[in-house]
């Protein structure tokens, strides 16, 4: 009865509130006084790309990105060091550890252990939600407002920082980091390394692609190996870490943006939880491409059991599913990658195929998701898990040793 035409509209509206002038002045004083300013950008800064780069140029400040802010500035920007956290980059962690001032823009980054220690750096935070101010870090000034509009008001109040050494050091380290990522992403080992699939996929995504990523070790391969391009959208479940989110995200993205390339980057554990939704893609002829990192295990759980708890893996094995055959059974297209030499060519075919496609990439289940820096506690717990009887301890130890040798060569 109430579904009467022309009584609703689809106009999108967003608030653009601004902080008061006194707070803007106080924030500018803190940022102008900083010698080593770091910018931490999150999801709230996605529409402020130009302003973030202008800010970084003026203050000589590297831009560190929370996962949800990965596309706030593209990874080929001269100002960003990439993501921060357990699956972040070493240059980003170095920036946070050595900064004397932190500007948080549109982020509620939850992992406080990766933020500056209290007393190390003065803090300023921009957020649309006043309840987020000071939630993760003891800032001196909170600017409540839209990130883009607030930065536009703040920029004229800032003085150029003539000392570029902090930014230049971060730029040099970031260049070395991407060389390491390319090295990891171009290995020809068999079983194939998951980094190879991520690296090859990243090179082939269109400039307007929407990439939906699942939760698990696959999140790390995305965060470290797939660079975000200007114009792209990347999405993960954020602090919820909800498995199986990538496929419904991709479906929503393809319906909302029918002319854009929409890709789901998933693990076999997450995909198997909601794989029936592939039939939805077939039914509505959605040209979604699903790339599955198939390692036969709940990888994130396995490595957390070892590195955080010091226990051997338990209950993480998955039953093998032929996802390519499943795709065919649903009326879509299925492809399989096992040889790294064929990875790029098969991904090219998949992305060029009309309609929904599943690509299962069979990868090494013993490839560890390495953090940017391994702490003493992590190393100790890992050693404990091997000593307690980790079933694959010899192969895992050899894999990690060979990785360290490659980094030293």
C-alpha positions in Angstrom: 0.0 0.0 0.0 2.8 2.4 0.9 4.9 1.6 -2.2 3.6 4.6 -4.1 5.8 5.8 -7.0 7.6 9.1 -6.8 7.4 9.4 -3.0 11.1 8.6 -2.5 14.3 9.6 -4.1 17.9 8.3 -4.4 19.8 11.5 -3.7 23.0 10.9 -1.8 23.7 13.4 0.9 26.6 13.7 3.4 27.5 16.0 6.2 30.4 18.4 5.7 30.7 19.9 9.2 33.8 21.9 10.1 35.8 22.3 13.3 35.8 25.7 15.1 38.5 28.2 14.2 40.3 28.0 17.5 40.8 24.3 17.2 42.1 24.6 13.7 44.7 27.2 15.0 45.8 25.0 17.8 46.2 22.0 15.5 48.3 24.1 13.1 50.6 25.2 15.9 51.2 21.6 16.9 51.8 20.5 13.3 54.1 23.5 12.5 56.2 22.7 15.6 56.7 19.1 14.5 60.1 18.0 13.0 59.0 14.5 12.0 55.3 14.5 11.3 53.5 11.3 10.3 50.0 11.2 8.7 47.8 8.2 9.4 44.9 8.1 6.9 41.9 5.8 7.2 38.6 5.2 5.5 37.3 8.7 6.4 40.1 10.2 4.2 39.2 8.3 0.9 37.8 11.5 -0.6 40.7 13.6 0.4 43.5 12.3 -1.8 44.7 15.6 -3.2 44.5 17.3 0.2 46.5 14.5 1.9 49.3 14.9 -0.7 49.3 18.7 -0.4 49.6 18.2 3.4 52.4 15.7 3.0 54.3 18.0 0.7 54.0 21.0 3.0 55.0 19.2 6.2 57.5 16.8 4.7 55.3 14.1 6.2 54.9 10.5 5.1 51.4 9.1 4.7 50.8 5.8 6.5 47.5 4.1 5.7 45.2 1.9 7.8 43.8 -1.0 5.8 40.5 0.7 5.1 42.4 3.8 3.9 44.5 1.9 1.4 43.1 3.9 -1.5 43.2 7.3 0.3 46.3 7.8 -1.7 47.6 5.5 -4.4 50.6 3.3 -3.6 52.6 4.9 -6.4 52.3 8.3 -4.6 55.7 9.7 -3.6 54.2 10.4 -0.2 52.9 7.1 1.1 54.8 4.3 2.8 51.8 1.9 2.5 49.7 0.2 5.2 50.4 -0.2 8.9 50.0 -3.1 11.3 50.7 -6.8 11.4 50.2 -7.0 7.6 51.6 -3.6 6.9 55.0 -2.4 5.6 58.3 -1.9 7.3 58.6 1.7 6.1 55.3 2.5 7.7 56.3 1.0 11.0 59.6 2.9 10.9 57.7 6.2 10.3 55.4 5.6 13.3 58.2 4.5 15.6 60.3 7.6 14.8 57.8 10.4 14.4 57.4 13.2 16.9 54.0 14.3 15.7 51.0 12.2 14.6 48.1 13.5 12.5 45.2 11.0 12.3 42.8 11.6 9.4 39.5 9.7 9.3 40.8 6.6 11.1 40.0 4.7 14.2 42.9 2.3 13.7 42.4 -0.2 16.5 45.8 -1.8 17.0 47.3 0.5 19.5 50.6 -1.5 19.7 51.4 -0.1 16.2 50.8 3.6 17.2 53.4 5.8 18.9 54.0 5.1 22.5 52.3 7.6 24.8 54.6 10.6 25.3 56.5 9.9 22.1 54.5 12.1 19.7 52.1 15.0 20.0 48.8 14.2 18.4 46.1 15.8 16.3 43.0 13.9 15.1 40.4 14.7 12.4 37.2 12.6 12.5 33.5 13.2 11.6 32.5 11.4 14.8 33.4 13.2 18.0 33.3 9.9 20.0 36.3 8.7 18.0 38.5 11.6 19.1 41.2 10.3 21.4 39.9 6.7 21.4 43.1 5.1 20.2 45.8 7.7 20.9 46.0 10.6 23.4 45.7 13.6 21.0 46.0 17.2 22.1 43.5 18.6 19.6 40.5 16.9 18.0 39.0 18.4 14.8 35.5 17.2 14.4 34.5 17.5 10.7 34.6 16.1 7.2 38.3 15.1 6.5 38.5 16.8 3.1 36.9 20.0 4.1 38.8 20.2 7.3 42.1 19.7 5.5 41.2 22.5 3.1 40.7 24.8 6.1 43.9 23.6 7.8 46.3 23.7 4.9 46.6 27.6 4.7 47.5 27.7 8.4 50.5 25.4 8.0 54.1 26.5 7.3 56.3 24.6 4.8 58.8 22.3 6.5 62.2 22.9 4.9 63.7 19.7 6.4 62.8 16.9 4.0 65.0 14.2 5.6 62.2 12.4 7.4 60.1 12.1 4.2 63.1 11.3 2.0 64.2 8.5 4.3 60.7 7.1 4.2 60.6 7.3 0.4 63.9 5.5 0.1 62.7 2.7 2.4 59.5 2.4 0.5 61.3 2.0 -2.8 63.3 -0.9 -1.2 60.1 -2.4 0.2 58.4 -2.6 -3.2 61.5 -4.2 -4.7 61.2 -6.9 -2.0 57.5 -7.3 -2.8 58.3 -7.7 -6.5 60.9 -10.3 -5.6 58.4 -12.2 -3.5 55.7 -11.8 -6.2 57.8 -13.1 -9.1 59.2 -16.4 -7.7 58.8 -19.5 -9.8 58.7 -22.0 -6.9 56.3 -24.9 -6.9 54.0 -25.2 -5.1 53.2 -21.7 -6.3 53.6 -18.9 -3.7 50.4 -16.9 -2.9 52.3 -13.7 -3.4 52.7 -14.5 -7.1 48.9 -14.6 -7.6 48.4 -11.3 -5.7 51.3 -9.6 -7.6 50.0 -10.8 -11.0 46.4 -9.8 -10.2 47.5 -6.4 -9.0 49.2 -5.6 -12.4 46.0 -6.5 -14.3 43.4 -4.7 -12.4 41.9 -1.8 -14.3 42.3 1.8 -13.1 38.7 1.9 -12.0 38.5 -1.6 -10.5 36.7 -2.4 -7.3 38.6 -5.1 -5.4 36.8 -6.8 -2.5 39.1 -8.8 -0.2 38.2 -11.5 2.3 39.6 -12.0 5.9 42.5 -14.3 6.5 46.0 -14.7 5.2 44.6 -13.5 1.9 44.2 -10.0 3.5 47.9 -9.9 4.0 48.7 -10.9 0.4 46.4 -8.1 -0.7 47.8 -5.5 1.8 51.4 -6.1 0.9 51.4 -7.3 -2.7 48.5 -5.5 -4.5 49.2 -1.8 -5.0 46.2 0.5 -4.9 45.9 2.7 -8.1 44.3 6.1 -8.2 40.6 5.7 -9.1 40.3 2.2 -7.7 38.2 1.1 -4.7 39.5 -1.5 -2.3 37.3 -2.9 0.5 37.8 -5.3 3.4 35.6 -6.0 6.5 37.9 -3.9 8.7 37.8 -4.4 12.5 35.2 -7.1 12.2 37.5 -9.4 10.3 34.4 -11.2 9.0 35.3 -14.2 6.8 33.3 -14.7 3.5 32.7 -10.9 3.2 34.4 -10.5 -0.2 31.8 -12.2 -2.4 28.8 -10.3 -1.2 30.8 -7.1 -1.3 31.7 -7.8 -4.9 28.1 -8.6 -5.8 27.0 -5.3 -4.2 29.8 -3.4 -6.0 28.9 -4.9 -9.4 25.2 -4.0 -9.0 26.1 -0.5 -7.8 28.7 0.0 -10.6 27.7 -2.2 -13.5 30.4 -0.7 -15.8 33.3 -1.2 -13.5 35.6 -4.2 -13.1 34.7 -6.0 -9.9 37.0 -8.7 -8.4 36.8 -10.7 -5.2 40.1 -11.8 -3.8 39.4 -14.6 -1.3 40.7 -17.6 0.5 39.4 -21.1 0.2 38.2 -21.2 3.8 36.2 -17.9 3.5 34.8 -18.6 0.1 33.5 -22.1 1.1 31.4 -20.5 3.8 29.3 -18.5 1.3 30.1 -20.1 -2.1 26.4 -20.7 -3.0 26.2 -16.9 -3.7 28.1 -17.6 -6.9 24.8 -18.8 -8.2 23.5 -15.2 -7.7 26.3 -14.0 -9.9 25.2 -16.5 -12.6 21.5 -15.7 -12.2 21.9 -12.0 -12.7 24.8 -12.3 -15.2 27.2 -10.3 -13.0 30.7 -10.3 -14.6 32.4 -10.7 -11.2 35.8 -12.4 -11.2 36.6 -14.4 -8.1 40.3 -15.3 -7.4 40.6 -18.0 -4.7 43.9 -18.5 -2.9 43.6 -22.3 -2.3 46.0 -23.5 0.4 43.7 -26.1 2.0 43.9 -24.5 5.5 42.5 -21.8 7.7 45.8 -20.1 7.3 45.3 -17.1 9.5 44.1 -19.3 12.4 47.0 -21.7 11.9 49.7 -19.0 12.0 48.1 -17.2 14.9 48.0 -20.4 16.9 51.8 -20.8 16.3 53.0 -17.2 16.5 50.6 -15.8 19.2 50.0 -18.8 21.3 53.1 -20.9 20.8 51.0 -24.0 19.9 51.1 -26.3 16.9 48.3 -25.9 14.4 45.1 -27.6 15.4 41.8 -28.1 13.5 42.8 -25.9 10.6 42.7 -28.4 7.7 40.0 -27.9 5.0 38.4 -30.5 2.8 39.6 -29.9 -0.8 36.9 -28.6 -3.2 37.3 -28.3 -6.9 36.2 -24.7 -7.2 36.7 -24.6 -11.0 34.3 -27.6 -11.4 31.9 -25.9 -8.9 31.9 -22.8 -11.1 31.0 -24.9 -14.2 28.3 -26.8 -12.3 26.7 -23.4 -11.4 26.7 -22.3 -15.0 29.8 -20.0 -14.8 33.4 -20.4 -15.9 36.1 -22.1 -13.8 39.9 -22.0 -14.2 42.8 -23.4 -12.2 46.3 -22.1 -11.8 49.1 -24.3 -10.4 52.2 -23.2 -12.4 53.4 -19.7 -11.6 54.7 -19.4 -15.2 51.0 -19.6 -16.3 49.6 -17.4 -13.6 49.5 -14.1 -15.6 48.1 -15.7 -18.8 45.3 -17.5 -17.0 44.4 -14.3 -15.1 44.3 -12.4 -18.4 41.9 -15.0 -19.8 39.7 -14.9 -16.7 39.4 -11.1 -16.7 38.6 -11.1 -20.4 35.9 -13.7 -20.1 32.3 -12.5 -20.1 30.1 -13.3 -17.1 31.2 -14.7 -13.7 34.4 -16.6 -13.4 36.1 -18.5 -10.6 39.9 -18.8 -10.7 41.3 -21.2 -8.1 45.0 -20.7 -7.5 46.6 -23.7 -5.8 49.4 -22.3 -3.6 51.9 -23.4 -1.0 50.1 -24.0 2.4 53.4 -23.5 4.3 54.1 -20.0 3.1 54.0 -17.8 6.2 52.4 -14.3 6.2 55.4 -12.4 7.5 54.9 -9.2 9.5 57.0 -6.2 8.5 59.1 -6.7 11.7 59.2 -9.9 13.7 59.2 -9.2 17.4 61.1 -11.3 20.0 57.8 -12.5 21.5 56.6 -13.6 18.1 59.8 -15.5 17.4 59.7 -17.1 20.8 56.1 -18.3 20.4 56.9 -19.6 16.9 59.9 -21.6 18.2 57.7 -23.0 21.0 55.1 -24.2 18.5 57.8 -26.0 16.5 59.2 -27.6 19.6 55.7 -28.8 20.8 55.3 -30.8 17.6 54.1 -28.7 14.7 53.5 -31.4 12.1 55.1 -29.4 9.3 57.9 -27.9 11.3 60.9 -28.9 9.1 59.3 -27.6 5.9 58.1 -24.4 7.6 61.5 -23.7 9.1 63.2 -24.3 5.8 60.7 -21.9 4.0 61.3 -19.1 6.5 65.1 -19.6 6.4 65.2 -19.5 2.6 63.1 -16.3 2.7 65.6 -14.6 5.0 68.5 -15.8 2.8 66.9 -14.2 -0.2 66.5 -10.9 1.6 70.2 -10.9 2.4 71.4 -11.6 -1.1 
